[in-house]
Every structure is written in structure tokens, then in C-alpha cells.
Amino acid sequence: MRSRPEPSGRLRRRLPAWLALAAALAALAPPLAPAADPGTLCIVGPGARLHRFQVEIADTPSRRAVGLMHRTRLAPDAGMLFLHDSPQRSRMWMKNTFVSLDMLFIDERGRVARIARRTEPLSERIIDSGEPVVAVLEILGGRSAELGIRTGDRVLHPHFGSGCPQG
């Protein structure tokens, strides 16, 4: 069994100086901006009315395949955000989903392009975006009408290069 050789005397003498230099450079670096919470999404409509949702993120094929299936309830300010890497026509269904949902199809500008309201639980009928989108937000059925959310409203989320305002 070979033992690990000891560092040379020269390296041992210079290591503290290198560590001190690295620490000084780190201290001089500008602070990182706080990351936007990927679980918070806001929708802004005319008159700057803002609606805040706590969302689960479905950004992998397996997460998108399961979505909100098997849920028996959904909080009024909760939802699931299905993210795509590039614009594509989105086709959803309600198989194994026990609560009615509103599906908000979101274009690459971060605008609501279409809303499928009060989808039918357990239905295997296809709900099509009708145009290429980069995301779909599912919220409790009827909630978008209750809040006055409509096509053209702006979605604030890090995926669209923006976040919700503080507060």
C-alpha cells in the first residue's frame, strides 16, 4: 500500500495566501440577486389587478404525464404549471382527475392565449391549446371567471423572465 506523498513545502507555504486571495475576491463580488420563487405565479389583468397562485411545477415528461391526477381537492390559490422548453401545441385531458379545472394556455410572451373553463372531471376528451404555447396553468375550475382572468392577461413567473411583485 502506497501512502499519499506530503505536499511540498513550497505548496504548504503558498496555500494560505491563495485561500486569502479567493476569500477577498468572493467578498468583492456583487451579491447575487435573490432567486424568484418558482412556486409563485401571478396573473395581471387590466387595471393592474393581480392574482397570486402557489404552483407545483410539471417540467419533466413524467411530471407532465401525472399532473393533478388523483387529487380530490385543490385550494383556490393553488395550481400546477406545465412547462415546455419551446412553443408547442398542447393537448390535455382530465383522465383520473377528480376536480374540475380551468386550463390557462400561455404563449411565449407570457400572455394567456386561451382558457378552457370548468373542464369535466375524469373525461378523456382532448383539450387543445389551439396554438403553440410554452406553458399550461391548471387552477380550480371556475376560479378564472371568479377572478376575472381572461385571454391577454400577463403571467408573471421566472419561466417567462419575470416574477411576482413582493407583498
Sequence and secondary structure as in RCSB ss.txt:
>XXXX:A:sequence
MRSRPEPSGRLRRRLPAWLALAAALAALAPPLAPAADPGTLCIVGPGARLHRFQVEIADTPSRRAVGLMHRTRLA
PDAGMLFLHDSPQRSRMWMKNTFVSLDMLFIDERGRVARIARRTEPLSERIIDSGEPVVAVLEILGGRSAELGIR
TGDRVLHPHFGSGCPQG
>XXXX:A:secstr
        HHHHHHHHHHHHHHHHHHHHS        TTEEEEE GGG EEEEEEEEE SHHHHHHTTTT S   
TTEEEEEEEEEEEEEEE  TT  S EEEEEE TTSBEEEEE S  TT    EEEEEEEEEEEEEETTHHHHHT  
TT EEESGGGT      
